[in-house]
Amino acid sequence: MSNFVTPYYFTEDALGHALDHLGTLTQTFGIAKGGYQIRMKGGAVTNEYGDGFSPKLRAAKLASHGRTFWRNVTMAIALTPVIGEPPG
């Protein structure tokens, strides 16, 4: 099983609660050593890498058009307005 964050990860103060399943994270919104996050801000999707993330793995992720690539495509389509529909 992979590690995953708990709802407390998304708070400013976790009040001593676990931030992730494996207990590796020490701060809210942090990235575990060797891990990465997919972030969306203003409709742009980017990857943020934690300390120790393998440069070789990073290059492979960028070249593979794997899950992250298709997540970016899906978000771009979802955020594109449909022609002829009113905004909102």
CNS distance restraints for C-alpha pairs under 8 A (distance, minus, plus):
assign (resid   3 and name CA) (resid  20 and name CA) 6.77 0.50 0.50
assign (resid   3 and name CA) (resid  21 and name CA) 5.62 0.50 0.50
assign (resid   3 and name CA) (resid  22 and name CA) 5.88 0.50 0.50
assign (resid   4 and name CA) (resid  20 and name CA) 5.49 0.50 0.50
assign (resid   4 and name CA) (resid  21 and name CA) 5.58 0.50 0.50
assign (resid   4 and name CA) (resid  22 and name CA) 7.75 0.50 0.50
assign (resid   5 and name CA) (resid   9 and name CA) 6.04 0.50 0.50
assign (resid   5 and name CA) (resid  19 and name CA) 5.73 0.50 0.50
assign (resid   5 and name CA) (resid  20 and name CA) 4.00 0.50 0.50
assign (resid   5 and name CA) (resid  21 and name CA) 6.24 0.50 0.50
assign (resid   6 and name CA) (resid  10 and name CA) 7.86 0.50 0.50
assign (resid   6 and name CA) (resid  18 and name CA) 7.06 0.50 0.50
assign (resid   6 and name CA) (resid  19 and name CA) 5.35 0.50 0.50
assign (resid   6 and name CA) (resid  20 and name CA) 5.26 0.50 0.50
assign (resid   6 and name CA) (resid  21 and name CA) 7.01 0.50 0.50
assign (resid   7 and name CA) (resid  11 and name CA) 7.50 0.50 0.50
assign (resid   7 and name CA) (resid  19 and name CA) 7.46 0.50 0.50
assign (resid   8 and name CA) (resid  13 and name CA) 7.77 0.50 0.50
assign (resid   8 and name CA) (resid  14 and name CA) 5.17 0.50 0.50
assign (resid   8 and name CA) (resid  17 and name CA) 6.73 0.50 0.50
assign (resid   8 and name CA) (resid  18 and name CA) 7.06 0.50 0.50
assign (resid   8 and name CA) (resid  19 and name CA) 5.57 0.50 0.50
assign (resid   8 and name CA) (resid  28 and name CA) 7.48 0.50 0.50
assign (resid   9 and name CA) (resid  14 and name CA) 6.86 0.50 0.50
assign (resid   9 and name CA) (resid  18 and name CA) 7.93 0.50 0.50
assign (resid   9 and name CA) (resid  19 and name CA) 4.69 0.50 0.50
assign (resid   9 and name CA) (resid  20 and name CA) 7.12 0.50 0.50
assign (resid   9 and name CA) (resid  27 and name CA) 7.72 0.50 0.50
assign (resid   9 and name CA) (resid  28 and name CA) 4.75 0.50 0.50
assign (resid   9 and name CA) (resid  29 and name CA) 5.98 0.50 0.50
assign (resid  10 and name CA) (resid  28 and name CA) 6.30 0.50 0.50
assign (resid  10 and name CA) (resid  29 and name CA) 6.34 0.50 0.50
assign (resid  11 and name CA) (resid  28 and name CA) 6.59 0.50 0.50
assign (resid  12 and name CA) (resid  28 and name CA) 6.57 0.50 0.50
assign (resid  13 and name CA) (resid  28 and name CA) 7.28 0.50 0.50
assign (resid  14 and name CA) (resid  18 and name CA) 7.52 0.50 0.50
assign (resid  14 and name CA) (resid  19 and name CA) 7.24 0.50 0.50
assign (resid  14 and name CA) (resid  28 and name CA) 7.18 0.50 0.50
assign (resid  18 and name CA) (resid  23 and name CA) 6.30 0.50 0.50
assign (resid  19 and name CA) (resid  23 and name CA) 6.74 0.50 0.50
assign (resid  19 and name CA) (resid  25 and name CA) 6.15 0.50 0.50
assign (resid  19 and name CA) (resid  26 and name CA) 7.42 0.50 0.50
assign (resid  19 and name CA) (resid  27 and name CA) 7.56 0.50 0.50
assign (resid  19 and name CA) (resid  28 and name CA) 6.81 0.50 0.50
assign (resid  20 and name CA) (resid  24 and name CA) 6.82 0.50 0.50
assign (resid  20 and name CA) (resid  25 and name CA) 6.35 0.50 0.50
assign (resid  24 and name CA) (resid  32 and name CA) 6.51 0.50 0.50
assign (resid  25 and name CA) (resid  30 and name CA) 6.60 0.50 0.50
assign (resid  25 and name CA) (resid  31 and name CA) 7.06 0.50 0.50
assign (resid  25 and name CA) (resid  32 and name CA) 5.80 0.50 0.50
assign (resid  26 and name CA) (resid  30 and name CA) 7.28 0.50 0.50
assign (resid  31 and name CA) (resid  35 and name CA) 6.10 0.50 0.50
assign (resid  31 and name CA) (resid  36 and name CA) 6.25 0.50 0.50
assign (resid  31 and name CA) (resid  37 and name CA) 6.95 0.50 0.50
assign (resid  31 and name CA) (resid  49 and name CA) 7.29 0.50 0.50
assign (resid  31 and name CA) (resid  50 and name CA) 5.24 0.50 0.50
assign (resid  32 and name CA) (resid  36 and name CA) 7.43 0.50 0.50
assign (resid  32 and name CA) (resid  50 and name CA) 5.93 0.50 0.50
assign (resid  32 and name CA) (resid  51 and name CA) 7.60 0.50 0.50
assign (resid  33 and name CA) (resid  50 and name CA) 5.28 0.50 0.50
assign (resid  33 and name CA) (resid  51 and name CA) 5.03 0.50 0.50
assign (resid  33 and name CA) (resid  52 and name CA) 5.65 0.50 0.50
assign (resid  33 and name CA) (resid  53 and name CA) 6.97 0.50 0.50
assign (resid  34 and name CA) (resid  49 and name CA) 7.45 0.50 0.50
assign (resid  34 and name CA) (resid  50 and name CA) 5.48 0.50 0.50
assign (resid  34 and name CA) (resid  51 and name CA) 5.77 0.50 0.50
assign (resid  34 and name CA) (resid  52 and name CA) 4.59 0.50 0.50
assign (resid  34 and name CA) (resid  53 and name CA) 3.99 0.50 0.50
assign (resid  34 and name CA) (resid  54 and name CA) 7.03 0.50 0.50
assign (resid  35 and name CA) (resid  49 and name CA) 6.13 0.50 0.50
assign (resid  35 and name CA) (resid  50 and name CA) 5.19 0.50 0.50
assign (resid  35 and name CA) (resid  51 and name CA) 7.66 0.50 0.50
assign (resid  35 and name CA) (resid  52 and name CA) 7.89 0.50 0.50
assign (resid  35 and name CA) (resid  53 and name CA) 6.10 0.50 0.50
assign (resid  36 and name CA) (resid  47 and name CA) 6.74 0.50 0.50
assign (resid  36 and name CA) (resid  48 and name CA) 5.51 0.50 0.50
assign (resid  36 and name CA) (resid  49 and name CA) 4.26 0.50 0.50
assign (resid  36 and name CA) (resid  50 and name CA) 5.58 0.50 0.50
assign (resid  36 and name CA) (resid  53 and name CA) 7.57 0.50 0.50
assign (resid  37 and name CA) (resid  47 and name CA) 5.64 0.50 0.50
assign (resid  37 and name CA) (resid  48 and name CA) 5.16 0.50 0.50
assign (resid  37 and name CA) (resid  49 and name CA) 6.48 0.50 0.50
assign (resid  38 and name CA) (resid  45 and name CA) 6.86 0.50 0.50
assign (resid  38 and name CA) (resid  46 and name CA) 5.81 0.50 0.50
assign (resid  38 and name CA) (resid  47 and name CA) 4.62 0.50 0.50
assign (resid  38 and name CA) (resid  48 and name CA) 6.40 0.50 0.50
assign (resid  38 and name CA) (resid  68 and name CA) 7.71 0.50 0.50
assign (resid  39 and name CA) (resid  45 and name CA) 5.56 0.50 0.50
assign (resid  39 and name CA) (resid  46 and name CA) 5.32 0.50 0.50
assign (resid  39 and name CA) (resid  47 and name CA) 6.13 0.50 0.50
assign (resid  39 and name CA) (resid  48 and name CA) 7.18 0.50 0.50
assign (resid  40 and name CA) (resid  44 and name CA) 5.40 0.50 0.50
assign (resid  40 and name CA) (resid  45 and name CA) 4.36 0.50 0.50
assign (resid  40 and name CA) (resid  46 and name CA) 6.41 0.50 0.50
assign (resid  41 and name CA) (resid  45 and name CA) 6.67 0.50 0.50
assign (resid  43 and name CA) (resid  75 and name CA) 7.62 0.50 0.50
assign (resid  43 and name CA) (resid  76 and name CA) 7.34 0.50 0.50
assign (resid  43 and name CA) (resid  79 and name CA) 6.95 0.50 0.50
assign (resid  45 and name CA) (resid  72 and name CA) 5.97 0.50 0.50
assign (resid  45 and name CA) (resid  75 and name CA) 7.81 0.50 0.50
assign (resid  49 and name CA) (resid  53 and name CA) 6.26 0.50 0.50
assign (resid  53 and name CA) (resid  57 and name CA) 7.51 0.50 0.50
assign (resid  53 and name CA) (resid  58 and name CA) 7.35 0.50 0.50
assign (resid  54 and name CA) (resid  58 and name CA) 6.20 0.50 0.50
assign (resid  55 and name CA) (resid  59 and name CA) 6.20 0.50 0.50
assign (resid  56 and name CA) (resid  60 and name CA) 6.25 0.50 0.50
assign (resid  57 and name CA) (resid  61 and name CA) 6.12 0.50 0.50
assign (resid  58 and name CA) (resid  62 and name CA) 6.32 0.50 0.50
assign (resid  59 and name CA) (resid  63 and name CA) 6.18 0.50 0.50
assign (resid  60 and name CA) (resid  64 and name CA) 5.87 0.50 0.50
assign (resid  61 and name CA) (resid  65 and name CA) 7.07 0.50 0.50
assign (resid  61 and name CA) (resid  66 and name CA) 6.75 0.50 0.50
assign (resid  61 and name CA) (resid  68 and name CA) 7.79 0.50 0.50
assign (resid  62 and name CA) (resid  69 and name CA) 7.85 0.50 0.50
assign (resid  65 and name CA) (resid  69 and name CA) 4.95 0.50 0.50
assign (resid  65 and name CA) (resid  70 and name CA) 6.94 0.50 0.50
assign (resid  66 and name CA) (resid  70 and name CA) 6.52 0.50 0.50
assign (resid  67 and name CA) (resid  71 and name CA) 6.06 0.50 0.50
assign (resid  68 and name CA) (resid  72 and name CA) 6.29 0.50 0.50
assign (resid  69 and name CA) (resid  73 and name CA) 6.42 0.50 0.50
assign (resid  70 and name CA) (resid  74 and name CA) 6.04 0.50 0.50
assign (resid  71 and name CA) (resid  75 and name CA) 6.19 0.50 0.50
assign (resid  72 and name CA) (resid  76 and name CA) 6.19 0.50 0.50
assign (resid  73 and name CA) (resid  77 and name CA) 6.27 0.50 0.50
assign (resid  74 and name CA) (resid  78 and name CA) 6.11 0.50 0.50
assign (resid  75 and name CA) (resid  79 and name CA) 6.07 0.50 0.50
assign (resid  76 and name CA) (resid  80 and name CA) 6.20 0.50 0.50
assign (resid  81 and name CA) (resid  85 and name CA) 7.65 0.50 0.50
assign (resid  81 and name CA) (resid  87 and name CA) 7.52 0.50 0.50
